[in-house]
Amino acid sequence: MGIVPVADVVRTPSSAPLHVRSRAIGPGPNRFGPDYAPAVNGDERHTSLGAGALRALAERHGIRPRRSLGQHFLIDPNLARAIASDAGVGAGDRVVEIGAGLGSLTRALAEAGAEVLAVEVDPSLIPALEESVAGLGRVRVLHADATDREWQDELGEDEWVLAANLPYNVATHLVLNTLRDMPQVRRLVVMVQREVGERLVGRPGEKAYGIPSLRVAYRAEGALVRRVPPSVFWPRPKVESVIVRLQRRDEPRVGVDEERLWAVVDAGFAERRKTMRNALRRLGVDGPEADSLLEGAGVDLSARAETLSLEDFARIAEALPSVVLPT
């Protein structure tokens, strides 16, 4: 798996907040106005807010992070700029940010020249977010729940990059749903808990490897690009975070029916300590038939799910009798 070294993580900040939800504000409904993405000029650069300014903004609006929404606000502008750099965005790129909060990353993305759709679910954060991005013509705030499908119409048919400090409690769900349901999003650069990030890009044989790893690998090429210490958040989480970059594939990595593939994957990981030979019993294939199927797929009879590649699972799925698939 490995982590690509990208500059040291940023200096330690003081305490201050960041995160939000959605309502359309500004040009829309799903198109930005003709003057939405003017060329970046000297007056608009270096507009990131430091920890003190973000703390003052939060205090003015009576904001405290909400554990129920998994909120840990990014308060270091250097890291916000680093994420924008990791995302590889520039003038004219369309970026959707989920969990925009107090706008620290939003502002950094706009500084880079991107057209930003800032999605926030927490209505109490919207006024502070609007104040934070006031005057940035390239930013549009959308008050919406990113776990709902309705807001996705805002993306239209254009290509997008997703860049976000994702709420801890929905990060995996949002990443997998974005890859499955939003083909317009061609690249994802997200900050998540380290454990979550390692699961998303896990490789066969690694402890973190599992169903999320395979679902990501099916549609994207993934890598960890940066470790992030707790000190850049308010409140400080008890765990380390990482930045994950996922580049969408033009076509799925294996050409097999998805229903068959995920039925085999789910059965394989249902009991991690059991072999795939035993896992096939869950799908109604047992004894000599299971042995023959695995041998035909080139899979050792004693192999466990955590050692198999996506291609291994695809060959098993192709050999699986249709009559045993769940309806």
KEGUGU-554331 format. One record per residue (C-alpha): y, x, z. Coordinates in steps of 0.2 Angstrom, whole numbers, plus 2048, in hexadecimal, padded with zeros to 3 digits. Each point is the difference from the previous one (the first is absolute). Layout:
BEGIN
{r {Y,X,Z}}
...
END
This chain:
BEGIN
{r {800,800,800}}
{r {80D,80D,806}}
{r {812,7FE,802}}
{r {80C,806,7F3}}
{r {80D,80B,809}}
{r {811,7F9,7FD}}
{r {80E,808,80A}}
{r {7FF,7FF,813}}
{r {802,7EF,807}}
{r {813,7FF,806}}
{r {809,804,810}}
{r {7FD,7F5,80F}}
{r {80C,7F1,801}}
{r {807,7F6,80F}}
{r {7FB,7EE,802}}
{r {804,7F2,7F5}}
{r {7F8,7F1,7F6}}
{r {7FA,7FA,7EE}}
{r {7F6,7F1,7F7}}
{r {802,7ED,7F9}}
{r {7FB,7F0,7F5}}
{r {805,7F6,7F0}}
{r {80D,7F4,7F8}}
{r {808,804,7EF}}
{r {811,807,801}}
{r {80A,807,7F2}}
{r {7FC,7FF,7ED}}
{r {7F0,7F7,7FC}}
{r {7F4,7F7,800}}
{r {7F6,80E,7F9}}
{r {80C,80A,7F6}}
{r {80E,80C,805}}
{r {811,7FD,7F9}}
{r {807,80B,7F2}}
{r {80A,80A,80D}}
{r {7F2,801,80C}}
{r {7FB,813,7FD}}
{r {810,809,7FC}}
{r {7FE,813,7FE}}
{r {800,809,811}}
{r {811,808,803}}
{r {806,80C,80E}}
{r {808,7F2,80A}}
{r {7EF,7F7,802}}
{r {7F6,80F,805}}
{r {7FC,806,812}}
{r {801,7EE,807}}
{r {7F1,801,80B}}
{r {803,7FB,812}}
{r {7FB,80B,80E}}
{r {7F7,7FB,810}}
{r {810,7FD,809}}
{r {807,7F4,7F3}}
{r {7F0,7F7,7FE}}
{r {7FF,7FD,813}}
{r {812,7FA,800}}
{r {7FC,7F4,7F2}}
{r {7F0,7F9,80A}}
{r {80B,7FE,810}}
{r {80D,7F6,7F6}}
{r {7F3,7F4,7FA}}
{r {7F6,7FF,810}}
{r {7F0,808,7F8}}
{r {7F1,806,809}}
{r {7F0,804,7F7}}
{r {7F2,7F3,800}}
{r {7EF,805,804}}
{r {7F9,7F0,7F8}}
{r {807,806,7EF}}
{r {7FA,812,802}}
{r {812,806,800}}
{r {803,813,802}}
{r {811,803,7F8}}
{r {803,810,7F7}}
{r {810,809,807}}
{r {800,811,7F7}}
{r {80A,800,7F0}}
{r {7F8,811,7FB}}
{r {7EF,7F8,800}}
{r {807,7F1,7F6}}
{r {806,80B,7F3}}
{r {7EF,809,800}}
{r {7F7,7F0,7FD}}
{r {80C,7FC,7F1}}
{r {7FC,811,7F9}}
{r {7ED,7FD,803}}
{r {801,7F0,7F6}}
{r {808,809,7F2}}
{r {80D,7F3,7FC}}
{r {810,803,7F7}}
{r {80E,7F7,7F7}}
{r {7FA,7EF,7F9}}
{r {7EF,800,808}}
{r {7FC,7EF,809}}
{r {7FA,802,811}}
{r {7F9,7F2,80C}}
{r {801,805,812}}
{r {7F6,7F5,80D}}
{r {806,800,811}}
{r {812,806,7FD}}
{r {806,7FE,812}}
{r {811,808,803}}
{r {801,808,7EF}}
{r {7FD,812,803}}
{r {7F3,802,7F2}}
{r {809,7F3,7F6}}
{r {810,80B,7FF}}
{r {7F6,810,7FC}}
{r {7F8,7F7,7F1}}
{r {811,7FA,7FA}}
{r {807,811,802}}
{r {7F2,806,7F4}}
{r {807,7F4,7F3}}
{r {7F2,7F3,802}}
{r {802,7ED,7FF}}
{r {7FA,7FA,810}}
{r {7F8,7EF,805}}
{r {800,801,813}}
{r {7F3,7F3,807}}
{r {801,7FC,812}}
{r {7F6,7F3,80A}}
{r {80A,800,811}}
{r {80F,7F4,7FE}}
{r {809,808,80F}}
{r {801,810,7F6}}
{r {808,7F9,7F0}}
{r {812,801,806}}
{r {7FE,812,806}}
{r {7F8,805,7F0}}
{r {80D,7F7,7F5}}
{r {80D,80A,80A}}
{r {7F7,810,7FE}}
{r {7FF,7FE,7ED}}
{r {811,7F8,7FD}}
{r {809,809,7F2}}
{r {7F0,806,7F8}}
{r {7FF,7F7,7EF}}
{r {7EF,805,7FD}}
{r {7F8,7F7,80F}}
{r {7FB,7EE,801}}
{r {7F9,7F9,810}}
{r {7F2,7F4,7FF}}
{r {7FB,7F6,810}}
{r {7ED,7FD,7FE}}
{r {7EF,803,807}}
{r {7F8,80E,7F6}}
{r {7EF,7F9,804}}
{r {804,7F0,7F7}}
{r {7FE,7FF,7ED}}
{r {810,7F6,7FC}}
{r {80C,80E,801}}
{r {7F6,80A,7F2}}
{r {809,7F6,7F3}}
{r {80F,80A,804}}
{r {7F8,80F,7F7}}
{r {7FF,7F8,7EF}}
{r {7F7,80A,7F3}}
{r {809,811,803}}
{r {7F8,80F,807}}
{r {803,804,812}}
{r {7FD,80E,80E}}
{r {7FC,7FA,811}}
{r {808,80B,80D}}
{r {7FF,7FB,813}}
{r {7FE,803,812}}
{r {7F3,7F3,802}}
{r {7FE,7F6,810}}
{r {7F1,807,809}}
{r {7F7,7EF,802}}
{r {7FF,7FB,7ED}}
{r {800,811,7F7}}
{r {7EE,800,7F9}}
{r {801,7EE,7FB}}
{r {811,803,7F7}}
{r {7FA,80F,7F7}}
{r {7F0,7F8,7FA}}
{r {808,7F0,7FB}}
{r {80D,809,7F6}}
{r {7F3,80A,7F7}}
{r {7F6,7F0,7FC}}
{r {80E,7F3,7FD}}
{r {80F,80A,7FA}}
{r {7FD,80A,7F0}}
{r {813,802,7FD}}
{r {7FF,80C,80F}}
{r {7FB,810,7F8}}
{r {802,80C,80F}}
{r {800,7FE,813}}
{r {807,80C,80C}}
{r {7FE,7F9,811}}
{r {801,806,812}}
{r {7F2,7FA,80B}}
{r {7F6,805,810}}
{r {7F7,810,7FD}}
{r {7EF,7F8,803}}
{r {804,7F2,7F3}}
{r {806,80D,7F3}}
{r {7F0,80A,802}}
{r {7F6,7F0,7FD}}
{r {80A,7FC,7F0}}
{r {7FC,811,7F8}}
{r {7F0,804,808}}
{r {7F2,809,7F6}}
{r {7ED,7FF,801}}
{r {7F9,808,810}}
{r {811,800,809}}
{r {801,7F6,811}}
{r {80E,7F5,7F9}}
{r {7F7,7FB,7F0}}
{r {7FC,7EE,7FF}}
{r {804,7EF,7F7}}
{r {813,803,7FF}}
{r {7FD,811,7F8}}
{r {7F5,7F9,7F3}}
{r {80C,7F1,7FC}}
{r {80E,80D,7FE}}
{r {7F6,80C,7F5}}
{r {7FB,7F1,7F5}}
{r {812,7FE,7FA}}
{r {80A,80F,805}}
{r {800,813,803}}
{r {805,804,811}}
{r {806,80E,80B}}
{r {808,804,811}}
{r {810,809,7FD}}
{r {809,802,811}}
{r {7FC,7FF,812}}
{r {80E,7F7,80B}}
{r {802,802,813}}
{r {803,7F2,80C}}
{r {812,807,803}}
{r {807,7F9,7F0}}
{r {7FD,7EE,806}}
{r {808,7F3,80C}}
{r {7F6,7FC,80A}}
{r {7F5,80F,800}}
{r {7EE,7FC,7FB}}
{r {7F2,808,809}}
{r {7F8,806,7F0}}
{r {805,80B,7F2}}
{r {804,7F9,7EF}}
{r {7FE,806,7EE}}
{r {807,7FC,7EF}}
{r {7F4,7FB,7F3}}
{r {803,800,7ED}}
{r {7F5,7F5,7F5}}
{r {802,800,7ED}}
{r {7F9,7F1,7F8}}
{r {7F2,803,7F2}}
{r {802,7F9,7EF}}
{r {7EF,7F9,802}}
{r {7F4,7FE,80F}}
{r {7F6,810,803}}
{r {7EF,7F8,7FD}}
{r {7FC,7F2,7F3}}
{r {7F6,7F4,80B}}
{r {802,7EE,805}}
{r {80B,800,810}}
{r {7F6,7F3,809}}
{r {7F0,809,7FE}}
{r {808,811,805}}
{r {808,7F9,810}}
{r {7F0,7F7,805}}
{r {7F7,811,7FF}}
{r {80E,809,809}}
{r {802,7F3,80E}}
{r {7ED,800,803}}
{r {7FF,813,800}}
{r {80E,801,80E}}
{r {7FA,7F1,80A}}
{r {7F6,80C,80A}}
{r {805,812,7FD}}
{r {7F1,808,809}}
{r {7F4,7F8,7F4}}
{r {7FB,806,7EF}}
{r {804,7F7,7F0}}
{r {7EE,7FC,7FE}}
{r {802,7F5,810}}
{r {811,7FA,7FB}}
{r {7F8,7F8,7F0}}
{r {7F6,7F4,80B}}
{r {811,7F7,804}}
{r {800,7FD,7ED}}
{r {7EE,7FA,7FF}}
{r {7F9,810,7F9}}
{r {7F2,807,80A}}
{r {7F1,80C,800}}
{r {7FA,807,7EF}}
{r {80E,7F7,7F7}}
{r {80E,808,80A}}
{r {7F7,811,7FD}}
{r {7FF,7FE,7EE}}
{r {812,7FA,7FF}}
{r {807,80F,809}}
{r {7F6,80C,7F6}}
{r {806,7F9,7F0}}
{r {812,801,806}}
{r {7FD,813,805}}
{r {802,7FD,812}}
{r {7F5,808,80E}}
{r {7F6,7F3,809}}
{r {806,807,811}}
{r {813,800,7FB}}
{r {80D,7F7,80B}}
{r {80F,7F7,7F9}}
{r {80C,80D,807}}
{r {7F9,80E,7F5}}
{r {801,7F6,7F0}}
{r {80D,801,7F3}}
{r {808,7F1,7F7}}
{r {7F6,804,7F1}}
{r {7F0,7FF,80A}}
{r {804,7EF,806}}
{r {804,7FB,7EF}}
{r {7EF,805,7F9}}
{r {7F8,7F7,80E}}
{r {80A,7F0,7FD}}
{r {7FC,801,7ED}}
{r {7ED,800,805}}
{r {801,7F3,80C}}
{r {7F7,7EF,7FB}}
{r {80D,7F3,7FD}}
{r {7F6,7F3,80A}}
{r {803,809,810}}
{r {813,800,7FF}}
{r {809,7F5,80D}}
{r {808,7F1,7F8}}
END
